[in-house]
């Protein structure tokens, strides 16, 4: 399954992506708030690519974020067993941050999950220090639903987690407002 937006293609990973995946996931700035430690070896990246399941099956599925044929990041969907709710997560190569690509990719995934798949709820969480990620979620209509203080032991320290949620009704209301504001 391929999802397209104005500038991006969200597509399945293929073997040729392993080198670029290993490169951006080895960047300490990219990995800073993530659950893995850099560097990511080519072998680990190849295994990651090979281990992808079918989209929209319960469990995690990662889309490759493709900009004009270049892998610039990934976005994951963790579909719940009930197939009515999901969690999302995203990673973008440092050189492609700050251009709206993550917002565009997450917005397209939300459109797919709510409008095309009929999900009821999408959730996300992030390290409380990751202000840019929290702002992205809020821009797209997510509500901060909680703060888990010193919840995650990562990279040698306890970190706080921010919990976000977006319901289908709230997504539809936000989409209607955006449509009304567009000339």
Buried (B, 14 or more C-beta within 10 A) or exposed (E): EEBEBEEBBBBBBEEEBBEBBBBBBBBEEBBEBBEBEBBBEBEBBBEBBEEBEEBBEEEBBBBBBBBEEEBBBBBBBBBBEEBEBBBBBBBBBEEBBEEBBBBBBBBBBBBBBBEEBEBBBBBBBBBBEBEEBBEBBEEBBBEEEEEEEEBBEBBEEEBBBBBBBBBBEBBEEBBEEEEEEEE
